[in-house]
Amino acid sequence: MPSASPPRRSPLPPQACNLARAFDLIGDRWTLLILRSALYGVRRFDDFAAELGAPRTVLADRLKALTAAGLLARRDYREPGRRARPEYWLTPKSAALRLPFVALTQWADEWLAGGEPPPVVLRSRATGEALRVALVDGQGREVAAADQKVALSTQATGTATIAAAGLRAEPLALGDFRRLAALLDAERLPSADLREQGVRLFAFRDGGAAIGYAGLEIYGADALLRSVVVDPARRNLGAGRAIVAATLIEARRLGATRAFLLTMTAKDFFERLGFAAIDRAQAPAAILATRQAAGLCPSSAPLMAKAIG
């Protein structure tokens, strides 16, 4: 009998892959259509509604989520004799989506148009020549698919090792609670409310040993991500990213579509994971009523949010 072929896997598991993170952030159909229209210059709610045909409640929810994620910036405008109303402008983060959207359009023109010519062509202002997306090297030379390879960075290799071990949110085992509290205290993070009702705490293991911990509080469709801490020996290997990704998977399983967090020292880290700082007035009352928000974290701690549903 012929021997079975060895299983093939992606070079990185989804929890450690930036492309998968992009899908988590913008993979919803209405979100993609809103971004498409915004890239064409649409800014006002009524214009989005008329162009897309989206239910107004859905449109409002997606615009709010895109604003919280830093993909749109809300600015008020006022027409003569009328009240102020919002416009939604591209940010550098969303304007950078122009290239992948053009690449996706190029793919659809080739494979989904049924042989018809493209309805829209992107051309150079200087020459009028049609433009296309291609992969090029540092000298600007196009590289064919057969000549391309995927190379993992040192940090990504560490992340893959951790994630490939099956990193999942697990209930705390004997001894985990004391270890979690000690790690939080060492980092000067709140630990006084760990035993309160409604606080779900998880351990994350690599080969049996806990590499870190995280917690959730679930309030309907809203989740508070909290108590994220990594064992010092496993830092700078992508463990924090993998733990946050696995915890948000658990939050979605529990019905949450938005995640919130407070941070005193890791704002840049969470921004890289798709969270965006918001004004506390924008947060749900249940999140603001948690002990973390109401007193354990200083009022100066940024409140951050991310759409996860």
KEKE-3310 file (N, C-alpha, C; in steps of 0.2 Angstrom, whole numbers, plus 5000, padded with zeros to 4 digits):
npx = (5004:5002:5012:5004:5002:5011:5003:4998:5001:4997:5010:5009:4998:4981:4979:4991:4993:4994:4986:4974:4970:4967:4956:4947:4945:4939:4932:4918:4903:4896:4904:4915:4909:4906:4919:4924:4915:4919:4932:4930:4926:4914:4905:4895:4881:4868:4872:4879:4869:4860:4868:4872:4861:4860:4852:4847:4850:4860:4870:4873:4879:4890:4897:4900:4908:4919:4924:4928:4938:4948:4947:4939:4936:4926:4918:4910:4898:4890:4875:4869:4857:4853:4855:4870:4879:4886:4901:4910:4927:4941:4955:4973:4975:4964:4965:4976:4971:4968:4977:4976:4962:4962:4969:4960:4950:4956:4958:4944:4940:4946:4942:4928:4920:4915:4920:4918:4923:4932:4922:4927:4943:4959:4969:4985:4988:4998:5002:4991:4991:4984:4984:4990:4991:5005:5018:5033:5051:5065:5071:5061:5057:5046:5040:5038:5025:5031:5043:5043:5044:5039:5045:5048:5050:5061:5054:5041:5043:5044:5031:5023:5027:5022:5008:5005:5005:4992:4985:4974:4960:4959:4951:4957:4969:4974:4984:4986:4979:4986:4998:4994:4989:5001:5009:5001:5002:5016:5017:5011:4997:4979:4972:4963:4950:4949:4942:4929:4911:4906:4918:4928:4942:4957:4969:4983:4992:5008:5014:5010:5014:5009:5009:5004:4990:4973:4958:4940:4925:4908:4895:4881:4882:4894:4911:4923:4940:4953:4966:4977:4992:5009:5020:5036:5047:5042:5040:5041:5040:5028:5018:5009:5001:4995:4988:4979:4972:4966:4958:4949:4943:4936:4928:4919:4913:4905:4896:4899:4901:4909:4924:4931:4944:4955:4970:4986:4999:5001:4996:5000:5003:4991:4984:4991:4985:4972:4964:4956:4958:4945:4933:4927:4913:4908:4907:4898:4886:4887:4901:4907:4903:4910:4922:4935:4935:4928:4936:4948:4957:4966:4958:4965:4969:4968:4953:4949:4943:4936:4929:4923:4914)
npy = (4994:5011:5024:5035:5052:5065:5076:5093:5109:5127:5139:5147:5145:5151:5159:5166:5173:5187:5189:5182:5189:5201:5197:5194:5207:5214:5206:5204:5205:5217:5226:5226:5231:5244:5249:5249:5258:5269:5271:5275:5288:5290:5297:5300:5295:5294:5293:5281:5272:5273:5269:5256:5249:5244:5238:5251:5250:5240:5246:5257:5251:5244:5256:5261:5251:5251:5264:5263:5254:5261:5263:5271:5289:5299:5314:5329:5338:5352:5358:5373:5380:5368:5354:5348:5334:5318:5314:5301:5298:5292:5284:5284:5270:5264:5269:5263:5251:5252:5246:5231:5230:5234:5224:5213:5217:5216:5202:5198:5203:5195:5182:5182:5189:5183:5184:5197:5214:5223:5233:5245:5253:5256:5269:5277:5294:5301:5294:5288:5274:5258:5251:5238:5226:5219:5207:5213:5213:5221:5229:5232:5223:5212:5197:5180:5168:5155:5158:5163:5162:5158:5165:5163:5175:5177:5180:5176:5162:5158:5161:5153:5140:5141:5143:5132:5121:5120:5130:5135:5142:5137:5131:5137:5127:5118:5128:5137:5149:5156:5158:5166:5177:5181:5185:5195:5204:5207:5214:5225:5225:5225:5214:5212:5208:5196:5184:5187:5186:5181:5184:5176:5166:5160:5148:5146:5134:5127:5112:5107:5116:5131:5146:5158:5169:5174:5184:5185:5195:5194:5203:5201:5205:5211:5211:5211:5211:5205:5205:5200:5191:5186:5173:5177:5170:5167:5178:5189:5180:5180:5175:5183:5188:5177:5172:5182:5181:5168:5170:5179:5171:5163:5172:5176:5163:5163:5172:5186:5201:5212:5218:5225:5233:5239:5247:5250:5250:5244:5250:5252:5239:5232:5240:5236:5224:5227:5234:5249:5265:5272:5285:5285:5288:5282:5269:5254:5254:5243:5239:5250:5249:5239:5233:5234:5245:5255:5258:5250:5251:5266:5282:5287:5277:5271:5266:5253:5246:5233:5226:5210:5201)
npz = (5000:4996:5005:5017:5013:5021:5033:5028:5033:5036:5037:5049:5063:5064:5075:5076:5065:5055:5044:5047:5058:5052:5045:5056:5060:5049:5041:5040:5029:5028:5034:5025:5013:5018:5020:5007:5000:5007:5003:4991:4993:5000:5014:5023:5033:5028:5014:5014:5017:5007:4996:4999:5004:5016:5032:5043:5057:5057:5049:5057:5068:5062:5058:5070:5076:5067:5069:5082:5081:5075:5061:5054:5056:5065:5061:5064:5054:5048:5040:5033:5044:5050:5061:5068:5061:5059:5049:5041:5040:5031:5039:5042:5044:5038:5025:5020:5016:5003:4994:4996:4993:4979:4974:4977:4969:4956:4956:4956:4944:4935:4938:4941:4933:4922:4909:4904:4901:4913:4925:4930:4929:4935:4933:4928:4933:4926:4914:4909:4908:4912:4928:4939:4953:4959:4965:4970:4971:4981:4972:4964:4954:4947:4954:4951:4956:4957:4961:4974:4992:5009:5023:5040:5053:5067:5079:5075:5073:5086:5091:5083:5088:5101:5098:5090:5099:5103:5109:5120:5129:5146:5161:5177:5185:5200:5210:5200:5202:5213:5207:5196:5203:5208:5197:5192:5202:5202:5191:5194:5191:5193:5205:5215:5213:5208:5213:5212:5208:5192:5186:5174:5173:5165:5160:5150:5141:5137:5132:5145:5155:5162:5152:5153:5158:5157:5158:5158:5158:5155:5148:5141:5124:5126:5131:5144:5143:5153:5165:5158:5157:5155:5158:5163:5157:5145:5137:5123:5113:5106:5114:5121:5111:5106:5117:5119:5107:5109:5120:5115:5106:5115:5121:5110:5108:5120:5116:5115:5105:5105:5112:5127:5136:5149:5151:5158:5154:5141:5129:5116:5112:5112:5103:5091:5090:5085:5094:5099:5107:5116:5120:5137:5138:5128:5131:5136:5149:5158:5157:5162:5175:5181:5193:5189:5180:5188:5198:5202:5191:5187:5183:5173:5164:5148:5140:5129:5114:5103:5089:5089:5084)
capx = (5000:5006:5012:5000:5006:5011:4998:5001:4998:5000:5016:5007:4991:4977:4980:4997:4993:4991:4980:4968:4968:4963:4949:4943:4943:4935:4929:4911:4902:4894:4910:4919:4906:4907:4926:4924:4912:4923:4938:4928:4924:4907:4907:4889:4877:4863:4875:4881:4863:4857:4872:4873:4855:4860:4848:4850:4853:4866:4875:4875:4883:4896:4901:4903:4914:4925:4927:4931:4944:4952:4947:4936:4936:4920:4919:4904:4897:4883:4873:4865:4850:4852:4859:4877:4878:4893:4904:4915:4932:4946:4961:4979:4974:4959:4967:4981:4968:4967:4981:4973:4956:4963:4971:4954:4946:4959:4956:4937:4939:4949:4938:4921:4917:4912:4923:4916:4928:4931:4918:4931:4950:4963:4975:4990:4986:5003:5002:4985:4991:4981:4988:4989:4995:5010:5023:5040:5057:5067:5073:5055:5056:5040:5042:5033:5023:5035:5050:5041:5044:5037:5050:5046:5054:5063:5048:5035:5044:5042:5024:5021:5029:5017:5001:5004:5004:4985:4984:4967:4958:4957:4950:4963:4970:4977:4990:4986:4976:4991:5003:4991:4989:5008:5011:4998:5005:5023:5017:5006:4990:4974:4971:4959:4943:4949:4937:4922:4907:4906:4925:4931:4949:4959:4976:4986:4998:5012:5017:5008:5016:5005:5013:5001:4983:4969:4951:4934:4919:4904:4889:4878:4886:4900:4916:4929:4946:4956:4971:4981:4999:5013:5026:5042:5051:5039:5039:5044:5039:5022:5013:5004:4996:4992:4984:4973:4968:4963:4953:4944:4939:4932:4923:4914:4909:4901:4891:4901:4903:4913:4928:4934:4949:4958:4977:4990:5006:5001:4991:5003:5003:4984:4983:4993:4980:4966:4960:4957:4956:4938:4930:4923:4906:4905:4907:4892:4886:4890:4908:4910:4902:4915:4927:4941:4933:4925:4941:4954:4962:4966:4954:4969:4970:4964:4948:4950:4938:4937:4923:4925:4908)
capy = (5000:5018:5027:5041:5059:5069:5082:5099:5115:5133:5140:5149:5144:5157:5164:5169:5175:5194:5189:5180:5195:5206:5194:5195:5214:5217:5200:5204:5208:5224:5230:5227:5236:5251:5251:5250:5264:5275:5272:5279:5294:5291:5299:5302:5290:5293:5291:5274:5268:5273:5265:5249:5246:5240:5241:5257:5248:5236:5251:5261:5246:5243:5262:5262:5247:5254:5270:5260:5250:5266:5262:5277:5294:5303:5321:5332:5343:5356:5362:5379:5379:5361:5352:5344:5327:5315:5311:5296:5299:5287:5285:5280:5263:5261:5271:5258:5245:5253:5241:5224:5230:5234:5217:5209:5219:5213:5195:5197:5205:5189:5176:5182:5193:5180:5186:5204:5218:5226:5239:5250:5252:5261:5271:5282:5300:5304:5291:5285:5267:5254:5249:5232:5225:5213:5207:5215:5213:5227:5233:5234:5218:5207:5190:5175:5164:5149:5161:5166:5158:5161:5164:5165:5178:5173:5180:5172:5155:5157:5162:5147:5135:5141:5142:5125:5116:5119:5135:5136:5144:5132:5133:5137:5121:5119:5131:5142:5155:5159:5160:5172:5183:5184:5188:5202:5209:5209:5219:5230:5225:5223:5207:5212:5206:5189:5179:5190:5182:5184:5184:5170:5166:5155:5147:5144:5129:5124:5106:5106:5122:5138:5151:5164:5169:5180:5184:5189:5197:5194:5206:5201:5205:5215:5207:5214:5207:5208:5200:5196:5191:5181:5171:5181:5166:5166:5184:5191:5175:5180:5172:5188:5189:5170:5172:5187:5178:5163:5173:5182:5166:5161:5178:5175:5157:5165:5177:5193:5203:5217:5217:5231:5232:5244:5246:5256:5250:5240:5252:5250:5231:5231:5243:5231:5218:5229:5238:5256:5269:5276:5289:5281:5289:5278:5262:5251:5255:5237:5239:5255:5247:5234:5235:5237:5252:5259:5260:5247:5254:5273:5285:5289:5271:5271:5261:5252:5242:5230:5222:5203:5197)
capz = (5000:4996:5012:5017:5013:5028:5033:5026:5037:5035:5041:5055:5065:5063:5081:5076:5058:5054:5039:5050:5062:5047:5043:5062:5060:5043:5037:5039:5023:5028:5035:5019:5009:5020:5018:4999:4999:5010:4999:4985:4995:5004:5021:5027:5035:5023:5008:5015:5017:5000:4991:5001:5006:5023:5037:5046:5063:5055:5047:5063:5072:5059:5058:5077:5077:5063:5072:5088:5078:5071:5054:5052:5060:5065:5062:5063:5049:5049:5034:5035:5047:5052:5067:5067:5059:5058:5043:5043:5036:5031:5043:5038:5045:5033:5018:5018:5013:4996:4990:4996:4989:4972:4972:4977:4963:4951:4956:4954:4937:4931:4939:4943:4928:4916:4903:4903:4903:4920:4924:4933:4928:4939:4928:4930:4931:4922:4908:4907:4908:4917:4934:4942:4959:4958:4971:4968:4976:4983:4966:4960:4949:4948:4956:4949:4961:4958:4964:4980:4997:5015:5028:5046:5057:5073:5083:5072:5074:5093:5091:5080:5092:5106:5096:5087:5104:5104:5115:5121:5136:5150:5168:5181:5189:5207:5210:5195:5205:5216:5202:5192:5207:5209:5191:5191:5207:5200:5185:5196:5188:5198:5207:5221:5211:5204:5215:5212:5204:5185:5183:5172:5173:5160:5160:5143:5143:5132:5135:5152:5159:5160:5149:5154:5160:5155:5161:5154:5161:5149:5149:5135:5118:5128:5135:5147:5143:5159:5169:5153:5159:5152:5162:5161:5153:5138:5134:5117:5109:5103:5119:5123:5105:5106:5123:5118:5102:5111:5125:5111:5103:5120:5122:5105:5110:5125:5114:5114:5099:5106:5118:5130:5141:5152:5151:5160:5151:5135:5124:5109:5111:5111:5096:5086:5090:5083:5099:5098:5112:5115:5126:5142:5137:5122:5133:5139:5157:5162:5157:5166:5182:5183:5198:5185:5177:5193:5203:5202:5186:5187:5178:5167:5160:5142:5138:5122:5111:5097:5087:5088:5081)
cpx = (5004:5006:5007:5005:5006:5006:5002:4997:5001:5006:5015:5000:4987:4978:4986:4998:4990:4986:4974:4966:4964:4956:4944:4941:4938:4932:4922:4909:4900:4900:4915:4916:4906:4914:4927:4921:4916:4929:4936:4925:4918:4909:4901:4884:4872:4866:4877:4875:4860:4861:4872:4867:4855:4855:4851:4854:4860:4872:4878:4880:4890:4901:4904:4909:4920:4928:4931:4938:4949:4952:4943:4936:4930:4921:4912:4904:4890:4881:4869:4858:4848:4857:4865:4875:4885:4894:4909:4921:4937:4952:4967:4978:4970:4962:4972:4978:4966:4971:4977:4966:4957:4965:4965:4950:4949:4958:4949:4936:4941:4944:4931:4917:4914:4914:4922:4922:4927:4927:4922:4939:4954:4969:4979:4988:4991:5003:4996:4985:4987:4986:4986:4993:4999:5015:5030:5045:5059:5069:5067:5054:5050:5043:5037:5031:5028:5042:5049:5042:5041:5043:5048:5052:5056:5057:5042:5036:5042:5035:5021:5022:5024:5010:5000:5003:4997:4983:4977:4965:4955:4955:4956:4963:4973:4983:4990:4984:4982:4996:5000:4991:4996:5011:5008:5001:5012:5023:5012:5000:4985:4973:4966:4952:4943:4944:4930:4918:4907:4913:4927:4938:4951:4967:4977:4992:5001:5016:5015:5009:5012:5010:5010:4994:4980:4962:4946:4929:4914:4897:4885:4883:4893:4905:4921:4935:4950:4962:4975:4988:5002:5018:5032:5046:5048:5037:5043:5045:5032:5016:5008:4999:4992:4986:4978:4969:4963:4957:4948:4939:4934:4926:4917:4910:4904:4896:4893:4903:4908:4917:4931:4939:4952:4966:4981:4997:5006:4997:4994:5002:4996:4982:4985:4989:4973:4962:4961:4954:4949:4937:4926:4915:4903:4904:4900:4892:4889:4897:4911:4908:4906:4920:4934:4940:4931:4930:4948:4959:4961:4961:4958:4971:4966:4959:4949:4945:4940:4931:4926:4920:4907)
cpy = (5006:5021:5034:5047:5062:5075:5089:5105:5121:5135:5143:5147:5151:5162:5168:5173:5182:5194:5187:5185:5200:5203:5195:5202:5216:5212:5200:5208:5215:5229:5231:5231:5243:5253:5253:5256:5270:5276:5275:5286:5295:5292:5299:5296:5288:5290:5283:5270:5268:5269:5258:5245:5242:5243:5246:5255:5244:5241:5255:5257:5245:5250:5263:5258:5249:5260:5268:5257:5255:5266:5268:5283:5298:5310:5324:5337:5346:5359:5368:5378:5372:5359:5348:5337:5324:5313:5306:5296:5293:5289:5282:5273:5260:5263:5266:5251:5246:5247:5234:5224:5231:5227:5212:5210:5216:5205:5194:5198:5199:5183:5176:5186:5190:5182:5193:5208:5221:5233:5246:5248:5258:5262:5276:5289:5303:5301:5288:5277:5263:5251:5242:5231:5219:5213:5208:5214:5220:5232:5234:5229:5213:5200:5185:5171:5158:5152:5164:5160:5161:5159:5167:5169:5175:5174:5176:5165:5154:5157:5155:5141:5135:5139:5135:5120:5116:5124:5137:5138:5138:5134:5133:5130:5123:5122:5137:5149:5159:5162:5166:5178:5186:5187:5195:5207:5211:5214:5225:5231:5223:5216:5206:5208:5199:5184:5182:5186:5186:5184:5177:5170:5159:5154:5145:5140:5128:5118:5105:5112:5128:5143:5158:5163:5175:5179:5187:5190:5198:5198:5207:5200:5209:5211:5212:5209:5210:5203:5196:5197:5185:5179:5174:5177:5165:5172:5185:5185:5174:5177:5176:5188:5182:5170:5176:5184:5173:5165:5176:5177:5163:5166:5177:5169:5159:5170:5184:5195:5209:5216:5224:5229:5239:5243:5252:5256:5247:5243:5251:5243:5230:5234:5239:5225:5220:5233:5245:5260:5272:5280:5285:5282:5285:5270:5260:5252:5249:5237:5244:5254:5242:5237:5238:5244:5257:5261:5257:5249:5262:5276:5287:5283:5271:5265:5260:5247:5239:5226:5215:5198:5198)
cpz = (5000:5003:5011:5017:5019:5027:5031:5030:5035:5039:5048:5057:5065:5069:5080:5069:5058:5049:5042:5055:5058:5046:5050:5062:5055:5039:5036:5033:5023:5029:5029:5014:5011:5018:5011:4998:5001:5006:4993:4987:4999:5011:5025:5027:5029:5016:5008:5014:5010:4995:4993:5002:5012:5028:5041:5053:5062:5053:5053:5067:5069:5059:5065:5078:5073:5066:5078:5086:5075:5064:5050:5058:5060:5066:5060:5058:5050:5043:5037:5038:5049:5057:5064:5066:5058:5051:5046:5038:5037:5036:5040:5039:5039:5026:5016:5015:5006:4992:4990:4992:4982:4970:4972:4971:4957:4950:4953:4946:4932:4932:4940:4938:4922:4909:4900:4905:4910:4920:4927:4931:4931:4934:4931:4928:4926:4915:4905:4907:4914:4922:4936:4948:4957:4964:4967:4973:4978:4978:4961:4954:4951:4949:4955:4955:4962:4961:4971:4986:5004:5020:5035:5050:5063:5078:5081:5073:5081:5094:5088:5084:5098:5104:5093:5092:5106:5110:5115:5129:5140:5157:5172:5185:5196:5206:5205:5198:5209:5212:5198:5196:5208:5203:5190:5196:5205:5195:5187:5193:5193:5199:5212:5219:5208:5207:5215:5207:5197:5182:5181:5170:5169:5161:5152:5144:5136:5134:5142:5156:5157:5158:5151:5156:5157:5158:5157:5159:5155:5152:5142:5129:5120:5132:5138:5147:5148:5161:5164:5156:5157:5157:5159:5156:5146:5135:5128:5112:5105:5108:5120:5117:5105:5111:5122:5113:5105:5116:5121:5108:5109:5121:5116:5106:5115:5123:5113:5107:5099:5112:5120:5134:5143:5152:5154:5157:5144:5130:5117:5107:5109:5104:5090:5085:5087:5088:5097:5104:5111:5121:5131:5141:5132:5125:5136:5146:5161:5162:5162:5174:5185:5188:5194:5183:5182:5198:5204:5197:5187:5182:5172:5162:5154:5142:5131:5120:5105:5095:5086:5085:5074)
residu = (MET:PRO:SER:ALA:SER:PRO:PRO:ARG:ARG:SER:PRO:LEU:PRO:PRO:GLN:ALA:CYS:ASN:LEU:ALA:ARG:ALA:PHE:ASP:LEU:ILE:GLY:ASP:ARG:TRP:THR:LEU:LEU:ILE:LEU:ARG:SER:ALA:LEU:TYR:GLY:VAL:ARG:ARG:PHE:ASP:ASP:PHE:ALA:ALA:GLU:LEU:GLY:ALA:PRO:ARG:THR:VAL:LEU:ALA:ASP:ARG:LEU:LYS:ALA:LEU:THR:ALA:ALA:GLY:LEU:LEU:ALA:ARG:ARG:ASP:TYR:ARG:GLU:PRO:GLY:ARG:ARG:ALA:ARG:PRO:GLU:TYR:TRP:LEU:THR:PRO:LYS:SER:ALA:ALA:LEU:ARG:LEU:PRO:PHE:VAL:ALA:LEU:THR:GLN:TRP:ALA:ASP:GLU:TRP:LEU:ALA:GLY:GLY:GLU:PRO:PRO:PRO:VAL:VAL:LEU:ARG:SER:ARG:ALA:THR:GLY:GLU:ALA:LEU:ARG:VAL:ALA:LEU:VAL:ASP:GLY:GLN:GLY:ARG:GLU:VAL:ALA:ALA:ALA:ASP:GLN:LYS:VAL:ALA:LEU:SER:THR:GLN:ALA:THR:GLY:THR:ALA:THR:ILE:ALA:ALA:ALA:GLY:LEU:ARG:ALA:GLU:PRO:LEU:ALA:LEU:GLY:ASP:PHE:ARG:ARG:LEU:ALA:ALA:LEU:LEU:ASP:ALA:GLU:ARG:LEU:PRO:SER:ALA:ASP:LEU:ARG:GLU:GLN:GLY:VAL:ARG:LEU:PHE:ALA:PHE:ARG:ASP:GLY:GLY:ALA:ALA:ILE:GLY:TYR:ALA:GLY:LEU:GLU:ILE:TYR:GLY:ALA:ASP:ALA:LEU:LEU:ARG:SER:VAL:VAL:VAL:ASP:PRO:ALA:ARG:ARG:ASN:LEU:GLY:ALA:GLY:ARG:ALA:ILE:VAL:ALA:ALA:THR:LEU:ILE:GLU:ALA:ARG:ARG:LEU:GLY:ALA:THR:ARG:ALA:PHE:LEU:LEU:THR:MET:THR:ALA:LYS:ASP:PHE:PHE:GLU:ARG:LEU:GLY:PHE:ALA:ALA:ILE:ASP:ARG:ALA:GLN:ALA:PRO:ALA:ALA:ILE:LEU:ALA:THR:ARG:GLN:ALA:ALA:GLY:LEU:CYS:PRO:SER:SER:ALA:PRO:LEU:MET:ALA:LYS:ALA:ILE:GLY)
# end
